[in-house]
Amino acid sequence: MQNQLANWANELEKSFHGNPSGLDTAVVAYEECILFAKGKEPEPLHIPSNRRALEFVLIDSNIRASTLAMIRIAQPYFQGPHGDGRLRAFDELSLAAHHALQNGHAMELGETMHACASLLLAAGVVPPSLQDMIDQARNLGLLGVKTTGAGGGGMILGL
């Protein structure tokens, strides 16, 4: 039922954003963290209780951007001869983050978050002011820092 709800919600979201990934609607439908790859059924992400000592921080950048505008900016990055490989790179990082969470490898998770941040920057959805905030958080010693959300602003996730 959760998967069907996520699919219906994603169809509705298409009217607002064109071609959303389906991640946001899946998280809402499942009401928990999920392992997500576009085109595959979401899997609930169960983190062993002895691994929950990792501490995260959400920082509101106070920068707002249109989701549809960010999709349009990023779209060329995922097209052409390298597009599928770039999308796979995000999926591979998701799997690496899942592995790190399952095994309590904070350093590996931080490296994965930094790698994802680099891909988001290359896709064009991280404006310079937001990148400055990310760099400041890294300089404070956070193990991993990346944007989360639609891009162009929003929240910064730090480990």
C-alpha atoms as an extended CHARMM CRD file, in Angstrom:
* protein
*
       159  EXT
         1         1  MET       CA              0.0000000000        0.0000000000        0.0000000000  PROA      1               0.0000000000
         2         2  GLN       CA              2.8160000000        2.4290000000        0.8330000000  PROA      2               0.0000000000
         3         3  ASN       CA              4.3970000000        1.9450000000       -2.5840000000  PROA      3               0.0000000000
         4         4  GLN       CA              1.0740000000        2.6080000000       -4.3370000000  PROA      4               0.0000000000
         5         5  LEU       CA              0.5390000000        5.7460000000       -2.2470000000  PROA      5               0.0000000000
         6         6  ALA       CA              4.0470000000        6.9220000000       -3.1580000000  PROA      6               0.0000000000
         7         7  ASN       CA              3.3370000000        6.3060000000       -6.8580000000  PROA      7               0.0000000000
         8         8  TRP       CA              0.0340000000        8.2120000000       -6.7430000000  PROA      8               0.0000000000
         9         9  ALA       CA              1.6490000000       11.1160000000       -4.9000000000  PROA      9               0.0000000000
        10        10  ASN       CA              4.5080000000       11.1910000000       -7.3940000000  PROA      10              0.0000000000
        11        11  GLU       CA              2.0250000000       11.3810000000      -10.2770000000  PROA      11              0.0000000000
        12        12  LEU       CA              0.4220000000       14.3810000000       -8.5790000000  PROA      12              0.0000000000
        13        13  GLU       CA              3.8260000000       15.9710000000       -7.9540000000  PROA      13              0.0000000000
        14        14  LYS       CA              4.5950000000       15.7390000000      -11.6830000000  PROA      14              0.0000000000
        15        15  SER       CA              1.9600000000       18.4120000000      -12.2900000000  PROA      15              0.0000000000
        16        16  PHE       CA              4.0090000000       20.7890000000      -10.1310000000  PROA      16              0.0000000000
        17        17  HSD       CA              7.6030000000       19.8110000000      -10.8990000000  PROA      17              0.0000000000
        18        18  GLY       CA              7.5990000000       18.1160000000      -14.2920000000  PROA      18              0.0000000000
        19        19  ASN       CA              9.7220000000       15.0280000000      -13.6310000000  PROA      19              0.0000000000
        20        20  PRO       CA             10.4140000000       14.6120000000       -9.8900000000  PROA      20              0.0000000000
        21        21  SER       CA             12.5770000000       11.7640000000       -8.6530000000  PROA      21              0.0000000000
        22        22  GLY       CA              9.8680000000       10.3010000000       -6.4450000000  PROA      22              0.0000000000
        23        23  LEU       CA             12.0460000000       10.4750000000       -3.3490000000  PROA      23              0.0000000000
        24        24  ASP       CA             10.0330000000       13.0890000000       -1.4550000000  PROA      24              0.0000000000
        25        25  THR       CA              6.6890000000       11.4000000000       -2.0110000000  PROA      25              0.0000000000
        26        26  ALA       CA              8.1480000000        8.0000000000       -1.0890000000  PROA      26              0.0000000000
        27        27  VAL       CA              9.5340000000        9.2930000000        2.2230000000  PROA      27              0.0000000000
        28        28  VAL       CA              6.1530000000       10.8070000000        3.0860000000  PROA      28              0.0000000000
        29        29  ALA       CA              4.2540000000        7.6570000000        2.0600000000  PROA      29              0.0000000000
        30        30  TYR       CA              6.5460000000        5.3450000000        4.0470000000  PROA      30              0.0000000000
        31        31  GLU       CA              6.8050000000        7.7530000000        7.0080000000  PROA      31              0.0000000000
        32        32  GLU       CA             10.4160000000        6.7120000000        7.6440000000  PROA      32              0.0000000000
        33        33  CYS       CA             13.8780000000        6.8200000000        6.1430000000  PROA      33              0.0000000000
        34        34  ILE       CA             14.1140000000        4.8480000000        2.9290000000  PROA      34              0.0000000000
        35        35  LEU       CA             16.7080000000        3.5330000000        0.5270000000  PROA      35              0.0000000000
        36        36  PHE       CA             15.7000000000        5.0480000000       -2.8030000000  PROA      36              0.0000000000
        37        37  ALA       CA             16.7560000000        4.6090000000       -6.4060000000  PROA      37              0.0000000000
        38        38  LYS       CA             14.6070000000        6.0360000000       -9.1870000000  PROA      38              0.0000000000
        39        39  GLY       CA             12.6040000000        3.3100000000      -10.8910000000  PROA      39              0.0000000000
        40        40  LYS       CA             12.9730000000        0.8430000000       -7.9970000000  PROA      40              0.0000000000
        41        41  GLU       CA             10.6270000000        0.1950000000       -5.1190000000  PROA      41              0.0000000000
        42        42  PRO       CA             11.6890000000        2.1220000000       -1.9860000000  PROA      42              0.0000000000
        43        43  GLU       CA             13.0600000000        0.0410000000        0.8800000000  PROA      43              0.0000000000
        44        44  PRO       CA             12.5860000000        1.1150000000        4.4850000000  PROA      44              0.0000000000
        45        45  LEU       CA             15.9870000000        1.8630000000        5.9830000000  PROA      45              0.0000000000
        46        46  HSD       CA             16.3560000000        0.1820000000        9.3460000000  PROA      46              0.0000000000
        47        47  ILE       CA             19.4240000000        1.3070000000       11.2400000000  PROA      47              0.0000000000
        48        48  PRO       CA             20.5580000000       -1.0250000000       14.0420000000  PROA      48              0.0000000000
        49        49  SER       CA             19.9870000000        0.5490000000       17.4490000000  PROA      49              0.0000000000
        50        50  ASN       CA             23.6990000000        0.3770000000       18.2810000000  PROA      50              0.0000000000
        51        51  ARG       CA             24.4140000000        2.5360000000       15.1980000000  PROA      51              0.0000000000
        52        52  ARG       CA             22.1460000000        5.4170000000       16.1320000000  PROA      52              0.0000000000
        53        53  ALA       CA             24.8870000000        7.2990000000       17.9670000000  PROA      53              0.0000000000
        54        54  LEU       CA             25.6660000000        9.2640000000       14.8080000000  PROA      54              0.0000000000
        55        55  GLU       CA             24.6820000000       12.8920000000       15.3050000000  PROA      55              0.0000000000
        56        56  PHE       CA             23.2410000000       14.9710000000       12.4990000000  PROA      56              0.0000000000
        57        57  VAL       CA             22.4200000000       18.6380000000       12.2830000000  PROA      57              0.0000000000
        58        58  LEU       CA             20.0360000000       20.4050000000        9.8970000000  PROA      58              0.0000000000
        59        59  ILE       CA             20.9420000000       23.9820000000        9.1070000000  PROA      59              0.0000000000
        60        60  ASP       CA             18.3590000000       26.2150000000        7.4460000000  PROA      60              0.0000000000
        61        61  SER       CA             20.2050000000       28.2970000000        4.8650000000  PROA      61              0.0000000000
        62        62  ASN       CA             17.3140000000       30.7780000000        4.6780000000  PROA      62              0.0000000000
        63        63  ILE       CA             17.7480000000       30.6010000000        0.9020000000  PROA      63              0.0000000000
        64        64  ARG       CA             14.6970000000       29.5490000000       -1.0900000000  PROA      64              0.0000000000
        65        65  ALA       CA             14.4250000000       28.3840000000       -4.6870000000  PROA      65              0.0000000000
        66        66  SER       CA             11.7810000000       26.9210000000       -6.9330000000  PROA      66              0.0000000000
        67        67  THR       CA             11.9120000000       23.1360000000       -7.2210000000  PROA      67              0.0000000000
        68        68  LEU       CA             10.8450000000       23.3540000000      -10.8590000000  PROA      68              0.0000000000
        69        69  ALA       CA             13.6160000000       25.8830000000      -11.5760000000  PROA      69              0.0000000000
        70        70  MET       CA             16.2010000000       23.5680000000       -9.9820000000  PROA      70              0.0000000000
        71        71  ILE       CA             14.9430000000       20.6090000000      -12.0110000000  PROA      71              0.0000000000
        72        72  ARG       CA             15.3530000000       22.6670000000      -15.1750000000  PROA      72              0.0000000000
        73        73  ILE       CA             18.8620000000       23.7230000000      -14.1830000000  PROA      73              0.0000000000
        74        74  ALA       CA             19.9400000000       20.1520000000      -13.3470000000  PROA      74              0.0000000000
        75        75  GLN       CA             18.2210000000       18.4650000000      -16.2900000000  PROA      75              0.0000000000
        76        76  PRO       CA             21.0970000000       18.8910000000      -18.7920000000  PROA      76              0.0000000000
        77        77  TYR       CA             23.5120000000       17.3160000000      -16.2900000000  PROA      77              0.0000000000
        78        78  PHE       CA             21.4990000000       14.0830000000      -16.4300000000  PROA      78              0.0000000000
        79        79  GLN       CA             21.1000000000       14.0220000000      -20.2100000000  PROA      79              0.0000000000
        80        80  GLY       CA             23.4470000000       13.2100000000      -23.0560000000  PROA      80              0.0000000000
        81        81  PRO       CA             26.1050000000       10.5190000000      -23.1550000000  PROA      81              0.0000000000
        82        82  HSD       CA             27.0810000000       10.9280000000      -19.4710000000  PROA      82              0.0000000000
        83        83  GLY       CA             23.5850000000       11.3890000000      -18.0180000000  PROA      83              0.0000000000
        84        84  ASP       CA             22.8810000000        7.7800000000      -17.0540000000  PROA      84              0.0000000000
        85        85  GLY       CA             26.3130000000        7.4460000000      -15.4600000000  PROA      85              0.0000000000
        86        86  ARG       CA             25.7420000000       10.5750000000      -13.4120000000  PROA      86              0.0000000000
        87        87  LEU       CA             22.4120000000        9.2620000000      -12.1800000000  PROA      87              0.0000000000
        88        88  ARG       CA             24.0530000000        5.9270000000      -11.3110000000  PROA      88              0.0000000000
        89        89  ALA       CA             26.7030000000        7.8180000000       -9.3290000000  PROA      89              0.0000000000
        90        90  PHE       CA             23.9630000000        9.1960000000       -7.0450000000  PROA      90              0.0000000000
        91        91  ASP       CA             22.4880000000        5.7090000000       -6.6610000000  PROA      91              0.0000000000
        92        92  GLU       CA             25.9230000000        4.2620000000       -5.8120000000  PROA      92              0.0000000000
        93        93  LEU       CA             26.4610000000        6.9590000000       -3.1890000000  PROA      93              0.0000000000
        94        94  SER       CA             23.0650000000        6.1370000000       -1.6790000000  PROA      94              0.0000000000
        95        95  LEU       CA             24.0950000000        2.5060000000       -1.3740000000  PROA      95              0.0000000000
        96        96  ALA       CA             27.4510000000        3.5110000000        0.1240000000  PROA      96              0.0000000000
        97        97  ALA       CA             25.6730000000        5.7290000000        2.6710000000  PROA      97              0.0000000000
        98        98  HSD       CA             23.3260000000        2.8480000000        3.5090000000  PROA      98              0.0000000000
        99        99  HSD       CA             26.2970000000        0.5430000000        4.0670000000  PROA      99              0.0000000000
       100       100  ALA       CA             28.0240000000        3.1170000000        6.2720000000  PROA      100             0.0000000000
       101       101  LEU       CA             24.8670000000        3.6370000000        8.3540000000  PROA      101             0.0000000000
       102       102  GLN       CA             24.3180000000       -0.1060000000        8.7470000000  PROA      102             0.0000000000
       103       103  ASN       CA             27.8780000000       -0.6030000000        9.9410000000  PROA      103             0.0000000000
       104       104  GLY       CA             28.3360000000        2.5780000000       11.9760000000  PROA      104             0.0000000000
       105       105  HSD       CA             31.1720000000        3.8820000000        9.7940000000  PROA      105             0.0000000000
       106       106  ALA       CA             30.9630000000        7.6080000000       10.4410000000  PROA      106             0.0000000000
       107       107  MET       CA             34.0390000000        8.5080000000        8.3730000000  PROA      107             0.0000000000
       108       108  GLU       CA             32.7530000000        6.5260000000        5.3690000000  PROA      108             0.0000000000
       109       109  LEU       CA             29.3490000000        8.2070000000        5.6870000000  PROA      109             0.0000000000
       110       110  GLY       CA             30.9920000000       11.6320000000        5.8420000000  PROA      110             0.0000000000
       111       111  GLU       CA             33.0360000000       10.9150000000        2.7140000000  PROA      111             0.0000000000
       112       112  THR       CA             29.8820000000        9.7640000000        0.9450000000  PROA      112             0.0000000000
       113       113  MET       CA             28.0870000000       12.9570000000        1.9180000000  PROA      113             0.0000000000
       114       114  HSD       CA             30.9800000000       15.0700000000        0.6030000000  PROA      114             0.0000000000
       115       115  ALA       CA             30.9910000000       13.1230000000       -2.6740000000  PROA      115             0.0000000000
       116       116  CYS       CA             27.2560000000       13.6840000000       -3.0590000000  PROA      116             0.0000000000
       117       117  ALA       CA             27.7400000000       17.3840000000       -2.3500000000  PROA      117             0.0000000000
       118       118  SER       CA             30.2810000000       17.5340000000       -5.1700000000  PROA      118             0.0000000000
       119       119  LEU       CA             27.8340000000       15.9170000000       -7.5920000000  PROA      119             0.0000000000
       120       120  LEU       CA             25.0860000000       18.3580000000       -6.5940000000  PROA      120             0.0000000000
       121       121  LEU       CA             27.4910000000       21.2520000000       -7.1560000000  PROA      121             0.0000000000
       122       122  ALA       CA             28.3950000000       19.8620000000      -10.5990000000  PROA      122             0.0000000000
       123       123  ALA       CA             24.6810000000       19.5430000000      -11.4130000000  PROA      123             0.0000000000
       124       124  GLY       CA             24.3490000000       23.2950000000      -10.8230000000  PROA      124             0.0000000000
       125       125  VAL       CA             21.8980000000       23.2580000000       -7.9340000000  PROA      125             0.0000000000
       126       126  VAL       CA             24.2090000000       24.6850000000       -5.2610000000  PROA      126             0.0000000000
       127       127  PRO       CA             24.5500000000       28.4870000000       -5.5110000000  PROA      127             0.0000000000
       128       128  PRO       CA             27.7890000000       30.1240000000       -4.3210000000  PROA      128             0.0000000000
       129       129  SER       CA             26.2150000000       31.4850000000       -1.1150000000  PROA      129             0.0000000000
       130       130  LEU       CA             25.0640000000       27.9970000000       -0.1430000000  PROA      130             0.0000000000
       131       131  GLN       CA             28.4570000000       26.5170000000       -1.0360000000  PROA      131             0.0000000000
       132       132  ASP       CA             30.0470000000       29.0910000000        1.2730000000  PROA      132             0.0000000000
       133       133  MET       CA             27.8840000000       27.8160000000        4.1400000000  PROA      133             0.0000000000
       134       134  ILE       CA             28.8410000000       24.2150000000        3.3160000000  PROA      134             0.0000000000
       135       135  ASP       CA             32.5320000000       25.1310000000        3.2850000000  PROA      135             0.0000000000
       136       136  GLN       CA             32.1800000000       26.8960000000        6.6620000000  PROA      136             0.0000000000
       137       137  ALA       CA             30.5010000000       23.8230000000        8.1650000000  PROA      137             0.0000000000
       138       138  ARG       CA             33.3140000000       21.6130000000        6.8380000000  PROA      138             0.0000000000
       139       139  ASN       CA             35.8940000000       23.9810000000        8.2930000000  PROA      139             0.0000000000
       140       140  LEU       CA             34.1910000000       23.5920000000       11.6830000000  PROA      140             0.0000000000
       141       141  GLY       CA             35.0240000000       19.8970000000       11.5270000000  PROA      141             0.0000000000
       142       142  LEU       CA             31.7840000000       18.2310000000       10.4350000000  PROA      142             0.0000000000
       143       143  LEU       CA             32.5250000000       14.7880000000        9.0000000000  PROA      143             0.0000000000
       144       144  GLY       CA             30.0830000000       15.2290000000        6.1290000000  PROA      144             0.0000000000
       145       145  VAL       CA             28.0750000000       18.1450000000        4.7840000000  PROA      145             0.0000000000
       146       146  LYS       CA             25.6380000000       18.3630000000        1.8870000000  PROA      146             0.0000000000
       147       147  THR       CA             22.5000000000       20.1430000000        0.8240000000  PROA      147             0.0000000000
       148       148  THR       CA             19.1810000000       18.4080000000        1.1080000000  PROA      148             0.0000000000
       149       149  GLY       CA             15.9380000000       19.2740000000       -0.5800000000  PROA      149             0.0000000000
       150       150  ALA       CA             15.1400000000       20.7460000000       -3.9520000000  PROA      150             0.0000000000
       151       151  GLY       CA             18.4370000000       22.5310000000       -4.4330000000  PROA      151             0.0000000000
       152       152  GLY       CA             19.1760000000       26.1880000000       -4.8350000000  PROA      152             0.0000000000
       153       153  GLY       CA             18.8120000000       26.6740000000       -1.0980000000  PROA      153             0.0000000000
       154       154  GLY       CA             16.8960000000       24.9910000000        1.6540000000  PROA      154             0.0000000000
       155       155  MET       CA             18.6330000000       22.8740000000        4.2260000000  PROA      155             0.0000000000
       156       156  ILE       CA             22.1780000000       21.7170000000        4.8290000000  PROA      156             0.0000000000
       157       157  LEU       CA             22.6440000000       18.2910000000        6.4120000000  PROA      157             0.0000000000
       158       158  GLY       CA             25.7490000000       17.8540000000        8.5200000000  PROA      158             0.0000000000
       159       159  LEU       CA             27.2680000000       14.8480000000       10.2560000000  PROA      159             0.0000000000
